[in-house]
Amino acid sequence: MGLVVERVELLLLVAAVVSILARRLRLPYTVGLVAAGALIALLPITPVINLTKDLIFTTLLPPLIFEAAFHMSWKGLRKDLILTLTLATLGVLLSTALIAAGVHYLVGWSWEPALLLGVVLSATDPVSVIATFKEAGVKGRLQLLVEAESLLNDGTAVVLFGVAQAAILGGSFSAGGISVSFFTTVFGGILCGALVGGLMLALVGHTQDHLVEIAFTTVAAYGSFLLAEHFHLSGVLATLTTGVLVGNFGALGTLTEQGREAVTTFWEFSGFVANSLIFLLIGARLGHHNFFAVWSTIVAVNLIVILGRALAVYPCCALFARSRWRVPMRHQHILFWGGLRGALALALVLGLPPDTPYREPIVIVTFAVVAFSIVVQGITMTPLLRRLGIIDEPPVAE
């Protein structure tokens, strides 16, 4: 236990130094963390903490989801809910189909592993998206659309992942079974989040102690996630629901003024810690794979994934071109290029059973796509936002 604490402390020190350097060099913080993680992996005294599905899902994901949801406006989310749900369902399905077909016909994989890889890489990752857009300073409707889509498409991805995993392992499934599984996963997760969030709001109204209020929100964030996952429901949607409830209804008087300030500060720090650990560990894990042996497959899959994201965004947005949910074309470009992959994809592939056919190639290709997404798309995101006039140019130093 002591060794684990020492490793975490060292990684946090690295994260703090990287944050300072990235700001001065005007580089995305997430890119700096991944690069630092890759360098740490080369050290003879590497403070390795194994990047596992349980670590990502159980420990690091809940605070990131809760912190993002806590600041999410229910009024804005409700206004664009139909559009967001379309992107998170139809968009994921279209992207999955194109990626699976591309990997099958162009790369030469059989349908089962191609479908599994398509599911893993079709959903955008809330961790990467939220970190990148927060750092870029994106506000308003665009921020809400991108973040909400990345959070909501978890339900679609998890159900499709179960179907693809069953297919590659020789299981059986039907259209009716898939539909039932999808609605159970999504609405069950939302229900868990609503129950835990409602209970927390009821309890927190009986205290004026801001430390107790922080404790209640911590229990709610992790409790909603773990409760949903225990029943094989969507933990992301559960924590998302809890965070939205606490962030919006807690502002109506349930949380004290001091408590709300303390809760906000606490979850901002928790998000910083979780983000730092995830991206450092991703960078450290990259050194364990031989990407050069399958470089042609990696290049092809990256191109296919980009095309899949385009298919997920532009046709879905075109459906609403003459409605009040219309998305300006420059915002569609950001939705397209801002569809980053990250911790969610890694958690899914790292959780595959060891005897899964094609497991090693799937893991290697997924890590490569995630690395491309974080580094290339991460570096180019802010310049693209400025080029499209969505954020202002930085002041010129005198």
C-alpha positions as CSV (number, residue, x, y, z in Angstrom):
1,M,0.0,0.0,0.0
2,G,2.8,2.4,0.9
3,L,4.5,1.7,-2.4
4,V,1.3,2.6,-4.3
5,V,1.0,5.9,-2.4
6,E,4.6,6.7,-3.2
7,R,4.0,6.0,-6.9
8,V,0.8,8.2,-7.0
9,E,2.7,11.0,-5.2
10,L,5.5,10.9,-7.8
11,L,3.0,10.9,-10.7
12,L,1.2,13.9,-9.2
13,L,4.5,15.7,-8.9
14,V,5.2,14.9,-12.6
15,A,1.7,16.1,-13.5
16,A,2.2,19.4,-11.7
17,V,5.5,20.1,-13.5
18,V,4.0,19.1,-16.8
19,S,1.1,21.5,-16.3
20,I,3.5,24.4,-15.7
21,L,5.7,23.5,-18.8
22,A,2.6,22.9,-21.0
23,R,1.2,26.3,-20.2
24,R,4.5,28.0,-20.9
25,L,5.0,26.1,-24.2
26,R,1.4,26.5,-25.1
27,L,0.9,22.8,-25.6
28,P,-2.2,20.8,-24.6
29,Y,-1.8,19.5,-21.1
30,T,-3.1,16.1,-22.1
31,V,-0.4,15.8,-24.8
32,G,2.2,16.7,-22.3
33,L,1.0,14.1,-19.9
34,V,1.1,11.3,-22.5
35,A,4.6,12.3,-23.5
36,A,5.7,12.5,-19.9
37,G,4.2,9.0,-19.3
38,A,6.1,7.6,-22.2
39,L,9.4,9.1,-20.9
40,I,8.7,7.7,-17.4
41,A,8.3,4.2,-18.9
42,L,11.9,4.4,-20.1
43,L,13.3,5.1,-16.6
44,P,15.0,2.3,-14.7
45,I,13.0,3.1,-11.6
46,T,9.6,3.4,-13.4
47,P,6.7,4.2,-10.9
48,V,4.4,1.9,-12.8
49,I,0.8,1.5,-11.8
50,N,-0.9,-1.0,-14.0
51,L,-3.6,0.6,-16.3
52,T,-6.5,-1.8,-15.9
53,K,-10.2,-1.7,-16.6
54,D,-11.0,-1.6,-12.9
55,L,-8.6,1.3,-12.3
56,I,-10.2,3.3,-15.1
57,F,-13.8,2.5,-14.4
58,T,-13.9,2.2,-10.6
59,T,-11.4,4.8,-9.5
60,L,-10.7,7.4,-12.1
61,L,-13.8,7.7,-14.3
62,P,-16.5,8.6,-11.6
63,P,-14.9,11.9,-10.5
64,L,-14.3,13.1,-14.0
65,I,-17.9,12.3,-15.0
66,F,-19.3,13.9,-11.8
67,E,-17.3,17.1,-12.1
68,A,-18.3,17.6,-15.8
69,A,-22.0,16.9,-15.0
70,F,-21.9,19.1,-11.9
71,H,-21.3,22.1,-14.2
72,M,-23.7,21.0,-16.9
73,S,-26.8,23.1,-17.3
74,W,-29.9,21.0,-17.3
75,K,-31.8,23.7,-19.2
76,G,-29.2,23.6,-22.0
77,L,-29.0,19.8,-22.0
78,R,-32.8,19.5,-22.2
79,K,-32.9,22.0,-25.1
80,D,-30.6,19.9,-27.3
81,L,-31.4,16.5,-25.9
82,I,-33.0,15.1,-29.1
83,L,-30.0,16.2,-31.2
84,T,-27.5,14.8,-28.6
85,L,-29.3,11.5,-28.3
86,T,-29.3,11.1,-32.1
87,L,-25.5,11.6,-32.2
88,A,-25.1,9.2,-29.3
89,T,-27.2,6.4,-30.8
90,L,-27.5,6.7,-34.6
91,G,-24.1,8.3,-34.9
92,V,-22.4,5.5,-33.0
93,L,-24.2,2.9,-35.0
94,L,-23.2,4.5,-38.3
95,S,-19.6,4.9,-37.2
96,T,-19.4,1.3,-35.9
97,A,-20.7,0.0,-39.2
98,L,-18.2,2.0,-41.3
99,I,-15.2,1.1,-39.1
100,A,-16.2,-2.6,-39.0
101,A,-16.6,-2.7,-42.8
102,G,-13.4,-0.8,-43.4
103,V,-11.4,-3.1,-41.1
104,H,-12.9,-6.2,-42.7
105,Y,-12.4,-5.2,-46.3
106,L,-9.3,-3.0,-46.2
107,V,-7.3,-4.5,-43.3
108,G,-8.5,-8.1,-43.9
109,W,-9.8,-9.0,-40.4
110,S,-12.7,-11.3,-40.1
111,W,-16.1,-9.8,-39.2
112,E,-16.2,-10.6,-35.5
113,P,-13.0,-8.8,-34.4
114,A,-13.7,-6.0,-37.0
115,L,-17.0,-5.4,-35.3
116,L,-15.5,-5.5,-31.9
117,L,-12.9,-2.9,-32.9
118,G,-15.6,-0.8,-34.6
119,V,-17.6,-0.7,-31.3
120,V,-14.6,0.2,-29.2
121,L,-13.5,3.1,-31.5
122,S,-16.9,4.5,-32.5
123,A,-17.8,6.1,-29.2
124,T,-16.1,9.3,-28.2
125,D,-14.4,9.4,-24.8
126,P,-15.7,11.7,-22.1
127,V,-12.3,11.9,-20.3
128,S,-10.4,13.1,-23.4
129,V,-13.2,15.3,-24.7
130,I,-13.8,17.1,-21.5
131,A,-10.1,17.6,-20.7
132,T,-9.4,19.0,-24.2
133,F,-12.4,21.3,-24.4
134,K,-12.0,22.7,-20.9
135,E,-8.3,23.5,-21.7
136,A,-9.3,25.2,-25.0
137,G,-11.8,27.4,-23.2
138,V,-14.8,26.3,-25.3
139,K,-18.1,27.6,-23.7
140,G,-21.8,27.6,-24.5
141,R,-23.8,25.3,-26.6
142,L,-20.9,23.7,-28.5
143,Q,-19.2,22.7,-25.2
144,L,-22.5,21.2,-24.0
145,L,-23.1,19.3,-27.3
146,V,-19.6,17.8,-27.4
147,E,-19.4,16.9,-23.7
148,A,-23.0,15.6,-23.5
149,E,-22.6,13.4,-26.6
150,S,-19.4,11.9,-25.2
151,L,-21.2,11.1,-21.9
152,L,-24.4,9.8,-23.4
153,N,-22.9,7.5,-26.1
154,D,-21.5,5.3,-23.4
155,G,-24.8,3.4,-23.2
156,T,-24.8,2.7,-26.9
157,A,-21.1,1.6,-26.9
158,V,-21.5,-0.7,-23.9
159,V,-24.5,-2.6,-25.4
160,L,-22.8,-2.9,-28.8
161,F,-19.6,-4.0,-27.1
162,G,-21.5,-6.8,-25.4
163,V,-23.0,-7.9,-28.7
164,A,-19.7,-7.8,-30.5
165,Q,-18.0,-9.7,-27.6
166,A,-20.7,-12.4,-27.7
167,A,-20.2,-12.7,-31.5
168,I,-16.4,-13.1,-31.3
169,L,-16.8,-15.7,-28.5
170,G,-19.4,-17.6,-30.3
171,G,-22.5,-16.4,-28.4
172,S,-26.0,-15.8,-29.7
173,F,-28.1,-12.6,-29.8
174,S,-31.2,-11.2,-31.4
175,A,-32.5,-7.8,-32.4
176,G,-35.1,-7.9,-29.7
177,G,-32.5,-8.9,-27.1
178,I,-30.2,-6.1,-28.2
179,S,-33.0,-3.5,-27.9
180,V,-34.0,-4.7,-24.4
181,S,-30.3,-4.7,-23.3
182,F,-29.9,-1.1,-24.6
183,F,-32.9,0.3,-22.9
184,T,-32.2,-1.5,-19.7
185,T,-28.6,-0.4,-19.6
186,V,-29.4,3.3,-20.4
187,F,-32.6,3.9,-18.4
188,G,-31.4,1.6,-15.6
189,G,-28.3,3.7,-15.2
190,I,-30.3,6.9,-15.3
191,L,-32.6,5.5,-12.6
192,C,-29.7,4.6,-10.4
193,G,-28.3,8.0,-10.7
194,A,-31.6,9.7,-10.0
195,L,-32.1,7.6,-6.9
196,V,-28.7,8.2,-5.5
197,G,-28.7,11.9,-6.4
198,G,-32.2,12.4,-4.9
199,L,-31.1,10.7,-1.7
200,M,-28.0,12.8,-1.5
201,L,-29.9,16.0,-1.9
202,A,-32.4,15.0,0.8
203,L,-29.5,14.2,3.2
204,V,-27.3,17.2,2.5
205,G,-30.2,19.6,3.3
206,H,-29.9,18.6,6.9
207,T,-26.3,19.9,7.4
208,Q,-24.6,23.3,7.2
209,D,-21.1,21.7,7.3
210,H,-19.3,22.1,4.0
211,L,-17.1,19.2,4.7
212,V,-20.1,16.9,5.2
213,E,-21.5,18.3,2.0
214,I,-18.3,17.3,0.2
215,A,-18.5,13.8,1.7
216,F,-22.1,13.4,0.5
217,T,-21.2,14.3,-3.0
218,T,-18.2,11.9,-3.0
219,V,-20.4,9.1,-1.9
220,A,-23.0,10.0,-4.5
221,A,-20.5,10.2,-7.4
222,Y,-18.9,6.8,-6.6
223,G,-22.1,5.2,-5.2
224,S,-24.2,5.9,-8.3
225,F,-21.5,4.5,-10.6
226,L,-20.8,1.4,-8.5
227,L,-24.5,0.7,-8.0
228,A,-25.2,0.8,-11.7
229,E,-22.2,-1.3,-12.6
230,H,-23.2,-3.9,-10.0
231,F,-26.4,-4.4,-11.9
232,H,-24.6,-4.3,-15.3
233,L,-26.1,-0.9,-16.1
234,S,-24.4,2.2,-17.3
235,G,-22.3,3.7,-14.6
236,V,-21.4,6.7,-16.7
237,L,-25.0,7.6,-17.2
238,A,-25.7,7.0,-13.5
239,T,-23.0,9.4,-12.3
240,L,-23.9,11.8,-15.1
241,T,-27.5,11.9,-13.8
242,T,-26.4,12.3,-10.2
243,G,-24.0,15.2,-11.1
244,V,-26.7,17.0,-13.1
245,L,-29.1,16.7,-10.2
246,V,-26.6,17.9,-7.6
247,G,-25.2,20.7,-9.8
248,N,-28.6,22.1,-10.8
249,F,-30.9,21.4,-7.9
250,G,-28.3,21.8,-5.3
251,A,-28.0,25.4,-6.4
252,L,-31.6,25.9,-5.4
253,G,-30.7,26.0,-1.7
254,T,-29.9,22.4,-0.8
255,L,-26.2,23.1,-0.8
256,T,-25.0,26.0,1.4
257,E,-23.2,28.9,-0.3
258,Q,-19.9,27.9,1.4
259,G,-20.7,24.2,0.6
260,R,-21.1,24.8,-3.1
261,E,-17.8,26.7,-3.3
262,A,-16.1,23.9,-1.4
263,V,-17.7,21.2,-3.5
264,T,-16.7,23.0,-6.7
265,T,-13.1,23.3,-5.6
266,F,-12.9,19.8,-4.4
267,W,-14.2,18.3,-7.6
268,E,-12.0,20.5,-9.8
269,F,-9.0,19.1,-7.9
270,S,-10.3,15.5,-8.1
271,G,-10.8,15.9,-11.8
272,F,-7.3,17.2,-12.2
273,V,-5.8,14.3,-10.2
274,A,-7.9,11.7,-12.2
275,N,-7.1,13.3,-15.5
276,S,-3.4,13.5,-14.7
277,L,-3.2,9.8,-13.7
278,I,-5.1,8.6,-16.7
279,F,-3.0,10.3,-19.3
280,L,0.3,9.6,-17.6
281,L,-0.6,5.9,-17.4
282,I,-1.7,5.9,-21.0
283,G,1.7,7.3,-22.0
284,A,3.5,4.8,-19.8
285,R,1.5,1.9,-21.3
286,L,2.4,3.0,-24.9
287,G,6.0,1.8,-24.4
288,H,4.8,-1.8,-23.8
289,H,3.5,-2.3,-27.4
290,N,5.4,-2.8,-30.7
291,F,3.5,-0.5,-33.0
292,F,6.0,-0.7,-35.8
293,A,5.1,-4.3,-36.5
294,V,1.6,-3.3,-37.5
295,W,2.2,0.2,-38.7
296,S,0.2,-0.2,-41.9
297,T,-2.8,-1.6,-40.0
298,I,-2.6,1.4,-37.6
299,V,-2.5,3.9,-40.4
300,A,-5.4,2.3,-42.2
301,V,-7.5,2.0,-39.0
302,N,-6.9,5.7,-38.1
303,L,-8.1,6.8,-41.5
304,I,-11.2,4.6,-41.2
305,V,-11.9,5.9,-37.7
306,I,-11.8,9.5,-39.0
307,L,-14.2,8.7,-41.8
308,G,-16.4,6.9,-39.3
309,R,-16.6,10.0,-37.1
310,A,-17.5,12.1,-40.2
311,L,-20.3,9.7,-41.0
312,A,-21.5,10.0,-37.4
313,V,-21.6,13.8,-37.3
314,Y,-22.5,15.3,-40.7
315,P,-25.5,13.1,-41.7
316,C,-26.9,13.2,-38.2
317,C,-26.6,17.0,-38.0
318,A,-28.1,17.3,-41.6
319,L,-31.3,15.7,-40.2
320,F,-31.9,18.8,-38.1
321,A,-30.7,21.4,-40.7
322,R,-34.2,22.9,-40.9
323,S,-35.2,22.7,-37.3
324,R,-34.5,24.6,-34.1
325,W,-31.7,22.1,-33.3
326,R,-29.7,23.2,-36.4
327,V,-25.9,23.0,-35.8
328,P,-23.8,25.6,-37.7
329,M,-21.3,24.0,-40.1
330,R,-18.3,25.3,-38.2
331,H,-19.6,23.6,-35.0
332,Q,-20.1,20.4,-37.0
333,H,-16.4,20.5,-37.9
334,I,-15.5,20.8,-34.2
335,L,-17.9,17.9,-33.4
336,F,-16.1,15.9,-36.1
337,W,-12.5,16.6,-35.1
338,G,-13.3,16.8,-31.4
339,G,-14.5,13.3,-31.2
340,L,-11.5,12.0,-29.3
341,R,-10.9,8.5,-28.1
342,G,-9.3,7.7,-24.8
343,A,-9.8,6.0,-21.5
344,L,-13.2,4.5,-22.3
345,A,-11.9,2.6,-25.3
346,L,-8.9,1.4,-23.4
347,A,-11.1,0.2,-20.5
348,L,-13.2,-1.9,-22.8
349,V,-10.3,-3.6,-24.6
350,L,-8.3,-4.1,-21.4
351,G,-11.3,-5.9,-19.9
352,L,-11.4,-8.5,-22.8
353,P,-10.8,-12.1,-21.6
354,P,-7.3,-13.3,-22.3
355,D,-8.6,-16.0,-24.6
356,T,-10.5,-13.6,-26.9
357,P,-9.5,-14.1,-30.5
358,Y,-7.5,-11.2,-32.0
359,R,-7.2,-9.7,-28.5
360,E,-3.6,-8.5,-28.8
361,P,-4.0,-6.9,-32.2
362,I,-7.2,-5.2,-31.0
363,V,-5.4,-3.8,-27.9
364,I,-2.4,-2.6,-29.9
365,V,-4.5,-0.9,-32.6
366,T,-6.8,0.7,-29.9
367,F,-3.8,2.1,-28.0
368,A,-2.4,3.5,-31.3
369,V,-5.7,5.2,-32.3
370,V,-6.0,6.6,-28.8
371,A,-2.5,8.0,-29.0
372,F,-3.2,9.6,-32.4
373,S,-6.4,11.1,-31.1
374,I,-4.9,12.6,-27.9
375,V,-1.7,13.9,-29.6
376,V,-2.6,14.9,-33.1
377,Q,-6.2,15.9,-32.6
378,G,-5.4,17.4,-29.2
379,I,-2.6,19.6,-30.6
380,T,-4.6,20.8,-33.6
381,M,-7.9,21.3,-31.7
382,T,-7.1,24.8,-30.3
383,P,-5.7,26.2,-33.6
384,L,-8.8,24.8,-35.4
385,L,-11.1,26.5,-32.9
386,R,-9.3,29.8,-33.5
387,R,-9.3,29.4,-37.3
388,L,-13.1,28.9,-37.2
389,G,-13.5,31.9,-34.9
390,I,-15.0,29.9,-32.0
391,I,-12.4,31.1,-29.5
392,D,-10.3,34.2,-29.6
393,E,-6.7,34.5,-30.6
394,P,-4.3,34.7,-27.6
395,P,-2.9,38.1,-26.8
396,V,0.4,39.0,-28.4
397,A,3.2,39.2,-25.9
398,E,4.9,42.6,-25.8
